[in-house]
Every structure is written in structure tokens, then in C-alpha cells.
Amino acid sequence: MAEFLAAAVAFPTVLFSSAVLVIAAFWLLVGLGAAEHDIFDGDVDSGALGLGGVPVAVAFSLLVPVAWLTSLTGTVLLDRTGLAGLGRGAASVGLLAGALLLSWYMTVLLARPLRRVFAAGPEPSRQDFVGLTCTIRTGSVGPGFGQAEVAARDGSTALVQVRQNGRDPRLTAGSTALLYAYDEEREFFWAAPYDPALDPRSTAA
């Protein structure tokens, strides 16, 4: 036990030992409601390190313990070799770099499944299609029948039921229409003719 305690306060492990204490204090504050888990997200770009998609505090809380454990183990092994002087100093610096590299790699792997947790948002709704353009897929559209294909803002597509009032020019297969309202009770969209050139999502030829 004394061997591990000595290693925990020796360079380079002492750097990570201090960080572990800071992390523990931070999550204590989060648990007490005195801080938010995403408080640092606006100040640090973790995406540049391949850790985007999870709060900075969470990524740091994964990285530091791995680095601490790696450094602690390496320091104990170095102590047993009997290295001293410049050789020990160089080995300690190398251990610091290796611990950081290994902890970064492990944190990237651990962060991948967490991205789905922190990216979870509200359930998609058919109301999300209102205001988008669609392509008519049936021969025509009327007050009682019609289908169209619409692309959501995330790139996915869906085939939806559409209806048209009798005052607008008739929509036919392949024409572009605007979904301007959704009937919750009867589960269809009201569509109106739309000029594809006005679609902000279209690209100029």
C-alpha cells in the first residue's frame, strides 16, 4: 500500500491525482445542484480531440481516471527498476506522454456509445414536415386522395398522405408541392403548388 501511495504523489501521477480530486469535487457540486454537467461546453471545443457529442466534463472525467491509473501503474514499475537521475526523469516524461495518449484513445472509445445518450432530443413529429416541400408520387392529388415523398431536415425521406383544396391548380405526379398544414385527426397534410426554384434546399445547376 505504501508503494502505491508514494507513486500517487510522485511525478507524473501527482498531476492526475490532483485532477481526480477536482473531478470528484465538481461532480459533488453537480449532485448538489450547484453546477451543471455541461457548464464548460461553451469554452472548450472537445470535437477537435475526437470527443465531440458528449459534455466536456464527462469526457474529462473519463480521460483523467484512465490516465491516473496508467501513470500510477507505470510509476510503480519504474520505482521497481531502480532508475534514478536523468534516466528516471526521461522515463517519467515518457510515461506522462504515454498515459495521456492511452487515456485519450480509451476516452474516444468510451465516448462513442455516450453520444447517443447526450444527443437524444424530442421525438420526431409529423409537424416537423410542415413548411417543407415534397414531390407528388400519385397521378394526381385531390380533396380525398394523394401521396407525396418528403425529405426531412436530417436527410431521411418519408411517404406521406397529402390533400389539396379545389381552388389551386391540380398537383400531378412529379410536381413539387408545399406542405403548409397537417390535419391531426385525419392524419394527412394539406399541400399547395410550389415552384422548385424557390426551394431554399435546392442547389443551382
C-alpha positions in Angstrom: 0.0 0.0 0.0 2.8 2.4 0.9 4.3 1.8 -2.6 1.1 2.9 -4.3 0.7 5.9 -2.1 4.2 7.0 -2.8 3.6 6.5 -6.6 0.3 8.5 -6.3 2.2 11.6 -5.1 5.2 11.2 -7.4 5.6 12.7 -10.8 3.8 12.3 -13.2 1.0 10.6 -11.3 0.6 13.5 -8.9 -0.7 15.6 -11.8 -3.6 13.2 -12.4 -4.1 12.6 -8.7 -4.9 16.3 -8.3 -7.2 16.2 -11.3 -9.1 13.3 -9.9 -9.8 15.3 -6.7 -11.0 18.2 -8.8 -13.3 15.9 -10.8 -14.7 14.4 -7.6 -15.4 17.9 -6.2 -17.1 19.0 -9.5 -19.5 16.1 -9.6 -20.3 16.7 -5.9 -21.3 20.2 -6.9 -23.4 18.8 -9.8 -25.1 16.4 -7.4 -25.9 19.2 -5.1 -27.3 21.3 -7.9 -24.6 24.0 -7.6 -23.2 23.3 -11.1 -24.4 21.9 -14.5 -22.7 19.0 -16.1 -22.3 20.9 -19.4 -21.0 24.2 -17.9 -17.7 24.0 -19.8 -19.2 23.1 -23.3 -19.2 26.7 -24.5 -15.5 27.3 -23.6 -13.8 24.1 -24.9 -14.0 22.5 -28.3 -13.7 18.8 -27.5 -14.7 17.9 -31.1 -11.1 18.8 -32.2 -9.9 15.9 -30.0 -12.5 13.5 -31.3 -14.6 13.8 -28.2 -17.5 15.8 -29.6 -21.0 14.8 -28.8 -20.5 14.4 -25.0 -20.2 17.2 -22.4 -16.6 18.4 -21.8 -16.9 17.5 -18.1 -17.9 13.9 -19.0 -15.1 13.5 -21.4 -12.6 14.9 -18.9 -14.0 12.6 -16.2 -13.4 9.6 -18.4 -9.9 10.7 -19.5 -8.4 11.6 -16.2 -9.0 8.3 -14.3 -7.6 6.2 -17.2 -4.5 8.5 -17.3 -4.2 8.3 -13.5 -4.4 4.5 -13.4 -1.9 4.2 -16.3 0.5 6.6 -14.7 0.2 5.0 -11.3 1.0 1.6 -12.6 3.9 2.9 -14.7 5.3 4.8 -11.7 5.2 1.7 -9.5 7.0 -0.3 -12.2 9.6 2.5 -12.7 10.3 2.5 -8.9 11.0 -1.2 -9.0 13.6 -0.8 -11.8 15.8 1.4 -9.6 16.2 4.1 -12.3 17.5 7.5 -11.0 18.7 10.8 -12.2 18.3 11.8 -15.9 17.2 8.3 -16.9 14.3 8.3 -14.4 13.3 11.9 -15.4 13.2 10.9 -19.1 11.2 7.8 -18.3 8.7 9.8 -16.2 8.2 12.3 -19.0 7.7 9.4 -21.4 5.2 7.8 -19.0 3.3 11.1 -18.8 3.0 11.3 -22.6 2.1 7.6 -22.9 -0.6 7.9 -20.2 -2.1 10.9 -21.9 -2.1 9.2 -25.3 -3.6 5.9 -23.9 -6.3 7.8 -21.9 -7.2 9.9 -24.9 -7.7 6.7 -27.1 -9.7 5.0 -24.4 -11.9 8.0 -23.9 -12.6 8.3 -27.6 -13.8 4.6 -27.5 -15.9 5.1 -24.3 -17.4 8.3 -25.6 -18.9 6.7 -28.7 -21.9 5.0 -27.0 -22.5 8.0 -24.8 -23.1 10.3 -27.9 -26.4 8.6 -28.4 -27.4 9.4 -24.8 -26.5 13.1 -24.9 -27.8 13.6 -28.4 -31.2 12.4 -27.5 -33.8 15.0 -28.3 -37.6 15.3 -28.6 -39.3 12.5 -30.6 -39.8 13.4 -34.3 -43.2 14.6 -35.2 -45.2 14.9 -38.4 -45.5 18.6 -37.6 -41.7 18.7 -38.5 -42.7 18.3 -42.1 -44.9 21.4 -42.2 -43.2 24.1 -44.2 -41.2 21.7 -46.3 -41.6 20.9 -50.0 -42.5 17.4 -51.3 -42.7 15.5 -54.6 -46.1 14.2 -55.6 -46.0 10.4 -56.1 -49.6 9.7 -57.2 -51.1 10.5 -60.6 -52.9 13.4 -59.0 -53.9 14.9 -55.7 -57.4 15.9 -54.6 -59.5 16.5 -51.5 -59.8 12.8 -50.9 -56.6 11.2 -52.1 -52.9 11.8 -52.7 -49.4 10.8 -51.6 -46.1 12.6 -51.7 -42.4 12.0 -50.8 -40.9 14.5 -48.4 -37.3 14.8 -47.2 -36.8 15.7 -43.6 -34.2 18.2 -42.5 -31.9 15.4 -41.3 -31.9 13.9 -44.8 -34.4 11.0 -44.2 -37.4 10.6 -46.5 -41.0 9.6 -45.9 -44.1 8.9 -47.9 -47.0 10.9 -46.5 -50.7 11.4 -47.3 -51.5 14.7 -48.9 -54.7 16.5 -49.9 -55.4 19.6 -52.0 -58.2 22.0 -52.0 -60.1 22.6 -55.2 -59.0 26.2 -55.7 -55.4 25.6 -56.6 -54.0 24.2 -59.9 -54.1 20.4 -59.8 -51.0 18.7 -58.5 -49.8 15.7 -60.6 -47.1 13.1 -60.3 -43.6 14.5 -60.1 -44.7 18.1 -59.3 -43.4 19.9 -56.3 -45.8 21.0 -53.5 -45.5 22.8 -50.2 -46.8 21.1 -47.1 -48.5 24.0 -45.3 -50.6 22.3 -42.7 -51.2 19.0 -41.0 -54.6 17.5 -40.1 -54.0 15.7 -36.8 -57.4 14.0 -36.8 -57.4 12.6 -40.3 -53.6 12.3 -40.5 -52.8 14.0 -43.8 -51.0 17.1 -45.0 -52.5 20.0 -46.9 -50.4 20.7 -50.0 -50.2 23.5 -52.5 -48.3 24.0 -55.8 -44.8 25.3 -55.3 -42.1 26.5 -57.7 -39.0 24.3 -57.2 -36.8 27.3 -58.0 -37.9 28.9 -54.7 -37.0 25.9 -52.6 -34.1 27.1 -50.3 -32.8 23.5 -50.1 -32.4 23.2 -53.9 -29.0 23.9 -55.5 -28.4 25.9 -58.5 -27.5 23.9 -61.6 
